[in-house]
Amino acid sequence: MTIKPSEWAVLGFTLGYTAIFGAIFLSSGNSEFLWYVITLLILVGLVALGQRSAGFPSLILWALSLWGLIHMAGGGVPVADSVLYAHVVLPVYAAGEFVFLRYDQIVHF
């Protein structure tokens, strides 16, 4: 199995930010987002296994990698007294604890 240079670039970028955020989550004791790191590594492995038969274009691989990055940033980037995931991007609707439109809702959409 030959890995193309463009695939090495995406893999290096993905593993790089995963290692950085993994260290952040470990040092802060953030066990919830350590599961994100484990999940992301499993997904990277699955995409890598399927790459030869699926032949995902580089654009798709980069889009998946960036999606992983914004997930990691959600739990690792502090905003005010919380993290990016809890940040209200645009307060369209609020009822009790439910607030629409938060960062995590955009990422998961």
Phi and psi restraints in degrees (range 20) as a CNS / XPLOR table:
assign (resid 1 and name C) (resid 2 and name N)
       (resid 2 and name CA) (resid 2 and name C) 1.0 -98.3 20.0 2
assign (resid 2 and name N) (resid 2 and name CA)
       (resid 2 and name C) (resid 3 and name N) 1.0 130.7 20.0 2
assign (resid 2 and name C) (resid 3 and name N)
       (resid 3 and name CA) (resid 3 and name C) 1.0 -98.1 20.0 2
assign (resid 3 and name N) (resid 3 and name CA)
       (resid 3 and name C) (resid 4 and name N) 1.0 127.5 20.0 2
assign (resid 3 and name C) (resid 4 and name N)
       (resid 4 and name CA) (resid 4 and name C) 1.0 -72.7 20.0 2
assign (resid 4 and name N) (resid 4 and name CA)
       (resid 4 and name C) (resid 5 and name N) 1.0 154.0 20.0 2
assign (resid 4 and name C) (resid 5 and name N)
       (resid 5 and name CA) (resid 5 and name C) 1.0 -56.2 20.0 2
assign (resid 5 and name N) (resid 5 and name CA)
       (resid 5 and name C) (resid 6 and name N) 1.0 -37.7 20.0 2
assign (resid 5 and name C) (resid 6 and name N)
       (resid 6 and name CA) (resid 6 and name C) 1.0 -65.9 20.0 2
assign (resid 6 and name N) (resid 6 and name CA)
       (resid 6 and name C) (resid 7 and name N) 1.0 -33.5 20.0 2
assign (resid 6 and name C) (resid 7 and name N)
       (resid 7 and name CA) (resid 7 and name C) 1.0 -72.2 20.0 2
assign (resid 7 and name N) (resid 7 and name CA)
       (resid 7 and name C) (resid 8 and name N) 1.0 -37.6 20.0 2
assign (resid 7 and name C) (resid 8 and name N)
       (resid 8 and name CA) (resid 8 and name C) 1.0 -60.6 20.0 2
assign (resid 8 and name N) (resid 8 and name CA)
       (resid 8 and name C) (resid 9 and name N) 1.0 -40.4 20.0 2
assign (resid 8 and name C) (resid 9 and name N)
       (resid 9 and name CA) (resid 9 and name C) 1.0 -62.6 20.0 2
assign (resid 9 and name N) (resid 9 and name CA)
       (resid 9 and name C) (resid 10 and name N) 1.0 -46.3 20.0 2
assign (resid 9 and name C) (resid 10 and name N)
       (resid 10 and name CA) (resid 10 and name C) 1.0 -65.0 20.0 2
assign (resid 10 and name N) (resid 10 and name CA)
       (resid 10 and name C) (resid 11 and name N) 1.0 -43.9 20.0 2
assign (resid 10 and name C) (resid 11 and name N)
       (resid 11 and name CA) (resid 11 and name C) 1.0 -62.1 20.0 2
assign (resid 11 and name N) (resid 11 and name CA)
       (resid 11 and name C) (resid 12 and name N) 1.0 -44.1 20.0 2
assign (resid 11 and name C) (resid 12 and name N)
       (resid 12 and name CA) (resid 12 and name C) 1.0 -62.3 20.0 2
assign (resid 12 and name N) (resid 12 and name CA)
       (resid 12 and name C) (resid 13 and name N) 1.0 -44.2 20.0 2
assign (resid 12 and name C) (resid 13 and name N)
       (resid 13 and name CA) (resid 13 and name C) 1.0 -61.3 20.0 2
assign (resid 13 and name N) (resid 13 and name CA)
       (resid 13 and name C) (resid 14 and name N) 1.0 -47.0 20.0 2
assign (resid 13 and name C) (resid 14 and name N)
       (resid 14 and name CA) (resid 14 and name C) 1.0 -64.4 20.0 2
assign (resid 14 and name N) (resid 14 and name CA)
       (resid 14 and name C) (resid 15 and name N) 1.0 -47.3 20.0 2
assign (resid 14 and name C) (resid 15 and name N)
       (resid 15 and name CA) (resid 15 and name C) 1.0 -67.2 20.0 2
assign (resid 15 and name N) (resid 15 and name CA)
       (resid 15 and name C) (resid 16 and name N) 1.0 -31.1 20.0 2
assign (resid 15 and name C) (resid 16 and name N)
       (resid 16 and name CA) (resid 16 and name C) 1.0 -64.9 20.0 2
assign (resid 16 and name N) (resid 16 and name CA)
       (resid 16 and name C) (resid 17 and name N) 1.0 -52.4 20.0 2
assign (resid 16 and name C) (resid 17 and name N)
       (resid 17 and name CA) (resid 17 and name C) 1.0 -69.9 20.0 2
assign (resid 17 and name N) (resid 17 and name CA)
       (resid 17 and name C) (resid 18 and name N) 1.0 -29.3 20.0 2
assign (resid 17 and name C) (resid 18 and name N)
       (resid 18 and name CA) (resid 18 and name C) 1.0 -65.4 20.0 2
assign (resid 18 and name N) (resid 18 and name CA)
       (resid 18 and name C) (resid 19 and name N) 1.0 -41.6 20.0 2
assign (resid 18 and name C) (resid 19 and name N)
       (resid 19 and name CA) (resid 19 and name C) 1.0 -64.6 20.0 2
assign (resid 19 and name N) (resid 19 and name CA)
       (resid 19 and name C) (resid 20 and name N) 1.0 -42.4 20.0 2
assign (resid 19 and name C) (resid 20 and name N)
       (resid 20 and name CA) (resid 20 and name C) 1.0 -63.3 20.0 2
assign (resid 20 and name N) (resid 20 and name CA)
       (resid 20 and name C) (resid 21 and name N) 1.0 -50.4 20.0 2
assign (resid 20 and name C) (resid 21 and name N)
       (resid 21 and name CA) (resid 21 and name C) 1.0 -68.7 20.0 2
assign (resid 21 and name N) (resid 21 and name CA)
       (resid 21 and name C) (resid 22 and name N) 1.0 -33.6 20.0 2
assign (resid 21 and name C) (resid 22 and name N)
       (resid 22 and name CA) (resid 22 and name C) 1.0 -60.0 20.0 2
assign (resid 22 and name N) (resid 22 and name CA)
       (resid 22 and name C) (resid 23 and name N) 1.0 -42.1 20.0 2
assign (resid 22 and name C) (resid 23 and name N)
       (resid 23 and name CA) (resid 23 and name C) 1.0 -65.3 20.0 2
assign (resid 23 and name N) (resid 23 and name CA)
       (resid 23 and name C) (resid 24 and name N) 1.0 -39.9 20.0 2
assign (resid 23 and name C) (resid 24 and name N)
       (resid 24 and name CA) (resid 24 and name C) 1.0 -61.9 20.0 2
assign (resid 24 and name N) (resid 24 and name CA)
       (resid 24 and name C) (resid 25 and name N) 1.0 -46.1 20.0 2
assign (resid 24 and name C) (resid 25 and name N)
       (resid 25 and name CA) (resid 25 and name C) 1.0 -67.0 20.0 2
assign (resid 25 and name N) (resid 25 and name CA)
       (resid 25 and name C) (resid 26 and name N) 1.0 -39.3 20.0 2
assign (resid 25 and name C) (resid 26 and name N)
       (resid 26 and name CA) (resid 26 and name C) 1.0 -63.7 20.0 2
assign (resid 26 and name N) (resid 26 and name CA)
       (resid 26 and name C) (resid 27 and name N) 1.0 -46.2 20.0 2
assign (resid 26 and name C) (resid 27 and name N)
       (resid 27 and name CA) (resid 27 and name C) 1.0 -68.0 20.0 2
assign (resid 27 and name N) (resid 27 and name CA)
       (resid 27 and name C) (resid 28 and name N) 1.0 -27.5 20.0 2
assign (resid 27 and name C) (resid 28 and name N)
       (resid 28 and name CA) (resid 28 and name C) 1.0 -94.7 20.0 2
assign (resid 28 and name N) (resid 28 and name CA)
       (resid 28 and name C) (resid 29 and name N) 1.0 -3.2 20.0 2
assign (resid 28 and name C) (resid 29 and name N)
       (resid 29 and name CA) (resid 29 and name C) 1.0 71.7 20.0 2
assign (resid 29 and name N) (resid 29 and name CA)
       (resid 29 and name C) (resid 30 and name N) 1.0 24.2 20.0 2
assign (resid 29 and name C) (resid 30 and name N)
       (resid 30 and name CA) (resid 30 and name C) 1.0 -83.8 20.0 2
assign (resid 30 and name N) (resid 30 and name CA)
       (resid 30 and name C) (resid 31 and name N) 1.0 84.1 20.0 2
assign (resid 30 and name C) (resid 31 and name N)
       (resid 31 and name CA) (resid 31 and name C) 1.0 -70.7 20.0 2
assign (resid 31 and name N) (resid 31 and name CA)
       (resid 31 and name C) (resid 32 and name N) 1.0 -28.2 20.0 2
assign (resid 31 and name C) (resid 32 and name N)
       (resid 32 and name CA) (resid 32 and name C) 1.0 -59.8 20.0 2
assign (resid 32 and name N) (resid 32 and name CA)
       (resid 32 and name C) (resid 33 and name N) 1.0 -45.8 20.0 2
assign (resid 32 and name C) (resid 33 and name N)
       (resid 33 and name CA) (resid 33 and name C) 1.0 -82.8 20.0 2
assign (resid 33 and name N) (resid 33 and name CA)
       (resid 33 and name C) (resid 34 and name N) 1.0 -13.3 20.0 2
assign (resid 33 and name C) (resid 34 and name N)
       (resid 34 and name CA) (resid 34 and name C) 1.0 -63.7 20.0 2
assign (resid 34 and name N) (resid 34 and name CA)
       (resid 34 and name C) (resid 35 and name N) 1.0 -32.9 20.0 2
assign (resid 34 and name C) (resid 35 and name N)
       (resid 35 and name CA) (resid 35 and name C) 1.0 -65.1 20.0 2
assign (resid 35 and name N) (resid 35 and name CA)
       (resid 35 and name C) (resid 36 and name N) 1.0 -32.8 20.0 2
assign (resid 35 and name C) (resid 36 and name N)
       (resid 36 and name CA) (resid 36 and name C) 1.0 -62.7 20.0 2
assign (resid 36 and name N) (resid 36 and name CA)
       (resid 36 and name C) (resid 37 and name N) 1.0 -40.9 20.0 2
assign (resid 36 and name C) (resid 37 and name N)
       (resid 37 and name CA) (resid 37 and name C) 1.0 -62.3 20.0 2
assign (resid 37 and name N) (resid 37 and name CA)
       (resid 37 and name C) (resid 38 and name N) 1.0 -47.3 20.0 2
assign (resid 37 and name C) (resid 38 and name N)
       (resid 38 and name CA) (resid 38 and name C) 1.0 -62.0 20.0 2
assign (resid 38 and name N) (resid 38 and name CA)
       (resid 38 and name C) (resid 39 and name N) 1.0 -44.7 20.0 2
assign (resid 38 and name C) (resid 39 and name N)
       (resid 39 and name CA) (resid 39 and name C) 1.0 -61.5 20.0 2
assign (resid 39 and name N) (resid 39 and name CA)
       (resid 39 and name C) (resid 40 and name N) 1.0 -43.4 20.0 2
assign (resid 39 and name C) (resid 40 and name N)
       (resid 40 and name CA) (resid 40 and name C) 1.0 -62.1 20.0 2
assign (resid 40 and name N) (resid 40 and name CA)
       (resid 40 and name C) (resid 41 and name N) 1.0 -42.1 20.0 2
assign (resid 40 and name C) (resid 41 and name N)
       (resid 41 and name CA) (resid 41 and name C) 1.0 -64.3 20.0 2
assign (resid 41 and name N) (resid 41 and name CA)
       (resid 41 and name C) (resid 42 and name N) 1.0 -37.8 20.0 2
assign (resid 41 and name C) (resid 42 and name N)
       (resid 42 and name CA) (resid 42 and name C) 1.0 -64.2 20.0 2
assign (resid 42 and name N) (resid 42 and name CA)
       (resid 42 and name C) (resid 43 and name N) 1.0 -43.4 20.0 2
assign (resid 42 and name C) (resid 43 and name N)
       (resid 43 and name CA) (resid 43 and name C) 1.0 -65.4 20.0 2
assign (resid 43 and name N) (resid 43 and name CA)
       (resid 43 and name C) (resid 44 and name N) 1.0 -38.3 20.0 2
assign (resid 43 and name C) (resid 44 and name N)
       (resid 44 and name CA) (resid 44 and name C) 1.0 -60.3 20.0 2
assign (resid 44 and name N) (resid 44 and name CA)
       (resid 44 and name C) (resid 45 and name N) 1.0 -43.6 20.0 2
assign (resid 44 and name C) (resid 45 and name N)
       (resid 45 and name CA) (resid 45 and name C) 1.0 -61.9 20.0 2
assign (resid 45 and name N) (resid 45 and name CA)
       (resid 45 and name C) (resid 46 and name N) 1.0 -42.3 20.0 2
assign (resid 45 and name C) (resid 46 and name N)
       (resid 46 and name CA) (resid 46 and name C) 1.0 -65.9 20.0 2
assign (resid 46 and name N) (resid 46 and name CA)
       (resid 46 and name C) (resid 47 and name N) 1.0 -41.6 20.0 2
assign (resid 46 and name C) (resid 47 and name N)
       (resid 47 and name CA) (resid 47 and name C) 1.0 -64.1 20.0 2
assign (resid 47 and name N) (resid 47 and name CA)
       (resid 47 and name C) (resid 48 and name N) 1.0 -41.7 20.0 2
assign (resid 47 and name C) (resid 48 and name N)
       (resid 48 and name CA) (resid 48 and name C) 1.0 -62.4 20.0 2
assign (resid 48 and name N) (resid 48 and name CA)
       (resid 48 and name C) (resid 49 and name N) 1.0 -41.9 20.0 2
assign (resid 48 and name C) (resid 49 and name N)
       (resid 49 and name CA) (resid 49 and name C) 1.0 -64.3 20.0 2
assign (resid 49 and name N) (resid 49 and name CA)
       (resid 49 and name C) (resid 50 and name N) 1.0 -37.6 20.0 2
assign (resid 49 and name C) (resid 50 and name N)
       (resid 50 and name CA) (resid 50 and name C) 1.0 -84.8 20.0 2
assign (resid 50 and name N) (resid 50 and name CA)
       (resid 50 and name C) (resid 51 and name N) 1.0 -9.7 20.0 2
assign (resid 50 and name C) (resid 51 and name N)
       (resid 51 and name CA) (resid 51 and name C) 1.0 -60.7 20.0 2
assign (resid 51 and name N) (resid 51 and name CA)
       (resid 51 and name C) (resid 52 and name N) 1.0 -42.4 20.0 2
assign (resid 51 and name C) (resid 52 and name N)
       (resid 52 and name CA) (resid 52 and name C) 1.0 -63.2 20.0 2
assign (resid 52 and name N) (resid 52 and name CA)
       (resid 52 and name C) (resid 53 and name N) 1.0 -41.3 20.0 2
assign (resid 52 and name C) (resid 53 and name N)
       (resid 53 and name CA) (resid 53 and name C) 1.0 -84.1 20.0 2
assign (resid 53 and name N) (resid 53 and name CA)
       (resid 53 and name C) (resid 54 and name N) 1.0 -35.2 20.0 2
assign (resid 53 and name C) (resid 54 and name N)
       (resid 54 and name CA) (resid 54 and name C) 1.0 -82.6 20.0 2
assign (resid 54 and name N) (resid 54 and name CA)
       (resid 54 and name C) (resid 55 and name N) 1.0 -36.2 20.0 2
assign (resid 54 and name C) (resid 55 and name N)
       (resid 55 and name CA) (resid 55 and name C) 1.0 62.5 20.0 2
assign (resid 55 and name N) (resid 55 and name CA)
       (resid 55 and name C) (resid 56 and name N) 1.0 48.2 20.0 2
assign (resid 55 and name C) (resid 56 and name N)
       (resid 56 and name CA) (resid 56 and name C) 1.0 -56.8 20.0 2
assign (resid 56 and name N) (resid 56 and name CA)
       (resid 56 and name C) (resid 57 and name N) 1.0 132.4 20.0 2
assign (resid 56 and name C) (resid 57 and name N)
       (resid 57 and name CA) (resid 57 and name C) 1.0 -66.2 20.0 2
assign (resid 57 and name N) (resid 57 and name CA)
       (resid 57 and name C) (resid 58 and name N) 1.0 157.4 20.0 2
assign (resid 57 and name C) (resid 58 and name N)
       (resid 58 and name CA) (resid 58 and name C) 1.0 -55.1 20.0 2
assign (resid 58 and name N) (resid 58 and name CA)
       (resid 58 and name C) (resid 59 and name N) 1.0 -38.5 20.0 2
assign (resid 58 and name C) (resid 59 and name N)
       (resid 59 and name CA) (resid 59 and name C) 1.0 -58.9 20.0 2
assign (resid 59 and name N) (resid 59 and name CA)
       (resid 59 and name C) (resid 60 and name N) 1.0 -41.0 20.0 2
assign (resid 59 and name C) (resid 60 and name N)
       (resid 60 and name CA) (resid 60 and name C) 1.0 -67.1 20.0 2
assign (resid 60 and name N) (resid 60 and name CA)
       (resid 60 and name C) (resid 61 and name N) 1.0 -42.5 20.0 2
assign (resid 60 and name C) (resid 61 and name N)
       (resid 61 and name CA) (resid 61 and name C) 1.0 -62.3 20.0 2
assign (resid 61 and name N) (resid 61 and name CA)
       (resid 61 and name C) (resid 62 and name N) 1.0 -42.2 20.0 2
assign (resid 61 and name C) (resid 62 and name N)
       (resid 62 and name CA) (resid 62 and name C) 1.0 -66.0 20.0 2
assign (resid 62 and name N) (resid 62 and name CA)
       (resid 62 and name C) (resid 63 and name N) 1.0 -39.7 20.0 2
assign (resid 62 and name C) (resid 63 and name N)
       (resid 63 and name CA) (resid 63 and name C) 1.0 -63.1 20.0 2
assign (resid 63 and name N) (resid 63 and name CA)
       (resid 63 and name C) (resid 64 and name N) 1.0 -43.1 20.0 2
assign (resid 63 and name C) (resid 64 and name N)
       (resid 64 and name CA) (resid 64 and name C) 1.0 -62.4 20.0 2
assign (resid 64 and name N) (resid 64 and name CA)
       (resid 64 and name C) (resid 65 and name N) 1.0 -41.4 20.0 2
assign (resid 64 and name C) (resid 65 and name N)
       (resid 65 and name CA) (resid 65 and name C) 1.0 -64.4 20.0 2
assign (resid 65 and name N) (resid 65 and name CA)
       (resid 65 and name C) (resid 66 and name N) 1.0 -43.1 20.0 2
assign (resid 65 and name C) (resid 66 and name N)
       (resid 66 and name CA) (resid 66 and name C) 1.0 -66.0 20.0 2
assign (resid 66 and name N) (resid 66 and name CA)
       (resid 66 and name C) (resid 67 and name N) 1.0 -35.8 20.0 2
assign (resid 66 and name C) (resid 67 and name N)
       (resid 67 and name CA) (resid 67 and name C) 1.0 -62.3 20.0 2
assign (resid 67 and name N) (resid 67 and name CA)
       (resid 67 and name C) (resid 68 and name N) 1.0 -40.8 20.0 2
assign (resid 67 and name C) (resid 68 and name N)
       (resid 68 and name CA) (resid 68 and name C) 1.0 -63.2 20.0 2
assign (resid 68 and name N) (resid 68 and name CA)
       (resid 68 and name C) (resid 69 and name N) 1.0 -40.2 20.0 2
assign (resid 68 and name C) (resid 69 and name N)
       (resid 69 and name CA) (resid 69 and name C) 1.0 -62.9 20.0 2
assign (resid 69 and name N) (resid 69 and name CA)
       (resid 69 and name C) (resid 70 and name N) 1.0 -43.9 20.0 2
assign (resid 69 and name C) (resid 70 and name N)
       (resid 70 and name CA) (resid 70 and name C) 1.0 -69.9 20.0 2
assign (resid 70 and name N) (resid 70 and name CA)
       (resid 70 and name C) (resid 71 and name N) 1.0 -26.6 20.0 2
assign (resid 70 and name C) (resid 71 and name N)
       (resid 71 and name CA) (resid 71 and name C) 1.0 -66.0 20.0 2
assign (resid 71 and name N) (resid 71 and name CA)
       (resid 71 and name C) (resid 72 and name N) 1.0 -48.1 20.0 2
assign (resid 71 and name C) (resid 72 and name N)
       (resid 72 and name CA) (resid 72 and name C) 1.0 -62.4 20.0 2
assign (resid 72 and name N) (resid 72 and name CA)
       (resid 72 and name C) (resid 73 and name N) 1.0 -41.4 20.0 2
assign (resid 72 and name C) (resid 73 and name N)
       (resid 73 and name CA) (resid 73 and name C) 1.0 -62.8 20.0 2
assign (resid 73 and name N) (resid 73 and name CA)
       (resid 73 and name C) (resid 74 and name N) 1.0 -34.1 20.0 2
assign (resid 73 and name C) (resid 74 and name N)
       (resid 74 and name CA) (resid 74 and name C) 1.0 -56.6 20.0 2
assign (resid 74 and name N) (resid 74 and name CA)
       (resid 74 and name C) (resid 75 and name N) 1.0 -37.3 20.0 2
assign (resid 74 and name C) (resid 75 and name N)
       (resid 75 and name CA) (resid 75 and name C) 1.0 -96.4 20.0 2
assign (resid 75 and name N) (resid 75 and name CA)
       (resid 75 and name C) (resid 76 and name N) 1.0 -12.6 20.0 2
assign (resid 75 and name C) (resid 76 and name N)
       (resid 76 and name CA) (resid 76 and name C) 1.0 -114.1 20.0 2
assign (resid 76 and name N) (resid 76 and name CA)
       (resid 76 and name C) (resid 77 and name N) 1.0 -10.2 20.0 2
assign (resid 76 and name C) (resid 77 and name N)
       (resid 77 and name CA) (resid 77 and name C) 1.0 -101.4 20.0 2
assign (resid 77 and name N) (resid 77 and name CA)
       (resid 77 and name C) (resid 78 and name N) 1.0 114.3 20.0 2
assign (resid 77 and name C) (resid 78 and name N)
       (resid 78 and name CA) (resid 78 and name C) 1.0 -71.4 20.0 2
assign (resid 78 and name N) (resid 78 and name CA)
       (resid 78 and name C) (resid 79 and name N) 1.0 139.4 20.0 2
assign (resid 78 and name C) (resid 79 and name N)
       (resid 79 and name CA) (resid 79 and name C) 1.0 -137.1 20.0 2
assign (resid 79 and name N) (resid 79 and name CA)
       (resid 79 and name C) (resid 80 and name N) 1.0 119.0 20.0 2
assign (resid 79 and name C) (resid 80 and name N)
       (resid 80 and name CA) (resid 80 and name C) 1.0 54.1 20.0 2
assign (resid 80 and name N) (resid 80 and name CA)
       (resid 80 and name C) (resid 81 and name N) 1.0 -119.8 20.0 2
assign (resid 80 and name C) (resid 81 and name N)
       (resid 81 and name CA) (resid 81 and name C) 1.0 -103.6 20.0 2
assign (resid 81 and name N) (resid 81 and name CA)
       (resid 81 and name C) (resid 82 and name N) 1.0 17.2 20.0 2
assign (resid 81 and name C) (resid 82 and name N)
       (resid 82 and name CA) (resid 82 and name C) 1.0 -140.8 20.0 2
assign (resid 82 and name N) (resid 82 and name CA)
       (resid 82 and name C) (resid 83 and name N) 1.0 -151.8 20.0 2
assign (resid 82 and name C) (resid 83 and name N)
       (resid 83 and name CA) (resid 83 and name C) 1.0 -121.4 20.0 2
assign (resid 83 and name N) (resid 83 and name CA)
       (resid 83 and name C) (resid 84 and name N) 1.0 170.3 20.0 2
assign (resid 83 and name C) (resid 84 and name N)
       (resid 84 and name CA) (resid 84 and name C) 1.0 -55.1 20.0 2
assign (resid 84 and name N) (resid 84 and name CA)
       (resid 84 and name C) (resid 85 and name N) 1.0 -36.9 20.0 2
assign (resid 84 and name C) (resid 85 and name N)
       (resid 85 and name CA) (resid 85 and name C) 1.0 -55.7 20.0 2
assign (resid 85 and name N) (resid 85 and name CA)
       (resid 85 and name C) (resid 86 and name N) 1.0 -36.7 20.0 2
assign (resid 85 and name C) (resid 86 and name N)
       (resid 86 and name CA) (resid 86 and name C) 1.0 -86.7 20.0 2
assign (resid 86 and name N) (resid 86 and name CA)
       (resid 86 and name C) (resid 87 and name N) 1.0 -6.2 20.0 2
assign (resid 86 and name C) (resid 87 and name N)
       (resid 87 and name CA) (resid 87 and name C) 1.0 -66.1 20.0 2
assign (resid 87 and name N) (resid 87 and name CA)
       (resid 87 and name C) (resid 88 and name N) 1.0 130.3 20.0 2
assign (resid 87 and name C) (resid 88 and name N)
       (resid 88 and name CA) (resid 88 and name C) 1.0 -84.2 20.0 2
assign (resid 88 and name N) (resid 88 and name CA)
       (resid 88 and name C) (resid 89 and name N) 1.0 113.3 20.0 2
assign (resid 88 and name C) (resid 89 and name N)
       (resid 89 and name CA) (resid 89 and name C) 1.0 -75.8 20.0 2
assign (resid 89 and name N) (resid 89 and name CA)
       (resid 89 and name C) (resid 90 and name N) 1.0 -45.6 20.0 2
assign (resid 89 and name C) (resid 90 and name N)
       (resid 90 and name CA) (resid 90 and name C) 1.0 -148.1 20.0 2
assign (resid 90 and name N) (resid 90 and name CA)
       (resid 90 and name C) (resid 91 and name N) 1.0 110.6 20.0 2
assign (resid 90 and name C) (resid 91 and name N)
       (resid 91 and name CA) (resid 91 and name C) 1.0 -74.8 20.0 2
assign (resid 91 and name N) (resid 91 and name CA)
       (resid 91 and name C) (resid 92 and name N) 1.0 79.1 20.0 2
assign (resid 91 and name C) (resid 92 and name N)
       (resid 92 and name CA) (resid 92 and name C) 1.0 -75.4 20.0 2
assign (resid 92 and name N) (resid 92 and name CA)
       (resid 92 and name C) (resid 93 and name N) 1.0 -40.9 20.0 2
assign (resid 92 and name C) (resid 93 and name N)
       (resid 93 and name CA) (resid 93 and name C) 1.0 -151.5 20.0 2
assign (resid 93 and name N) (resid 93 and name CA)
       (resid 93 and name C) (resid 94 and name N) 1.0 140.9 20.0 2
assign (resid 93 and name C) (resid 94 and name N)
       (resid 94 and name CA) (resid 94 and name C) 1.0 -142.8 20.0 2
assign (resid 94 and name N) (resid 94 and name CA)
       (resid 94 and name C) (resid 95 and name N) 1.0 132.0 20.0 2
assign (resid 94 and name C) (resid 95 and name N)
       (resid 95 and name CA) (resid 95 and name C) 1.0 -144.5 20.0 2
assign (resid 95 and name N) (resid 95 and name CA)
       (resid 95 and name C) (resid 96 and name N) 1.0 102.8 20.0 2
assign (resid 95 and name C) (resid 96 and name N)
       (resid 96 and name CA) (resid 96 and name C) 1.0 66.2 20.0 2
assign (resid 96 and name N) (resid 96 and name CA)
       (resid 96 and name C) (resid 97 and name N) 1.0 -124.5 20.0 2
assign (resid 96 and name C) (resid 97 and name N)
       (resid 97 and name CA) (resid 97 and name C) 1.0 -84.2 20.0 2
assign (resid 97 and name N) (resid 97 and name CA)
       (resid 97 and name C) (resid 98 and name N) 1.0 -14.0 20.0 2
assign (resid 97 and name C) (resid 98 and name N)
       (resid 98 and name CA) (resid 98 and name C) 1.0 -81.0 20.0 2
assign (resid 98 and name N) (resid 98 and name CA)
       (resid 98 and name C) (resid 99 and name N) 1.0 122.9 20.0 2
assign (resid 98 and name C) (resid 99 and name N)
       (resid 99 and name CA) (resid 99 and name C) 1.0 -129.5 20.0 2
assign (resid 99 and name N) (resid 99 and name CA)
       (resid 99 and name C) (resid 100 and name N) 1.0 133.5 20.0 2
assign (resid 99 and name C) (resid 100 and name N)
       (resid 100 and name CA) (resid 100 and name C) 1.0 -120.7 20.0 2
assign (resid 100 and name N) (resid 100 and name CA)
       (resid 100 and name C) (resid 101 and name N) 1.0 115.2 20.0 2
assign (resid 100 and name C) (resid 101 and name N)
       (resid 101 and name CA) (resid 101 and name C) 1.0 -142.4 20.0 2
assign (resid 101 and name N) (resid 101 and name CA)
       (resid 101 and name C) (resid 102 and name N) 1.0 107.4 20.0 2
assign (resid 101 and name C) (resid 102 and name N)
       (resid 102 and name CA) (resid 102 and name C) 1.0 -99.0 20.0 2
assign (resid 102 and name N) (resid 102 and name CA)
       (resid 102 and name C) (resid 103 and name N) 1.0 162.7 20.0 2
assign (resid 102 and name C) (resid 103 and name N)
       (resid 103 and name CA) (resid 103 and name C) 1.0 -54.7 20.0 2
assign (resid 103 and name N) (resid 103 and name CA)
       (resid 103 and name C) (resid 104 and name N) 1.0 -46.6 20.0 2
assign (resid 103 and name C) (resid 104 and name N)
       (resid 104 and name CA) (resid 104 and name C) 1.0 -63.7 20.0 2
assign (resid 104 and name N) (resid 104 and name CA)
       (resid 104 and name C) (resid 105 and name N) 1.0 -32.4 20.0 2
assign (resid 104 and name C) (resid 105 and name N)
       (resid 105 and name CA) (resid 105 and name C) 1.0 -66.6 20.0 2
assign (resid 105 and name N) (resid 105 and name CA)
       (resid 105 and name C) (resid 106 and name N) 1.0 -38.2 20.0 2
assign (resid 105 and name C) (resid 106 and name N)
       (resid 106 and name CA) (resid 106 and name C) 1.0 -66.8 20.0 2
assign (resid 106 and name N) (resid 106 and name CA)
       (resid 106 and name C) (resid 107 and name N) 1.0 -46.4 20.0 2
assign (resid 106 and name C) (resid 107 and name N)
       (resid 107 and name CA) (resid 107 and name C) 1.0 -61.0 20.0 2
assign (resid 107 and name N) (resid 107 and name CA)
       (resid 107 and name C) (resid 108 and name N) 1.0 -44.7 20.0 2
assign (resid 107 and name C) (resid 108 and name N)
       (resid 108 and name CA) (resid 108 and name C) 1.0 -76.7 20.0 2
assign (resid 108 and name N) (resid 108 and name CA)
       (resid 108 and name C) (resid 109 and name N) 1.0 -23.3 20.0 2
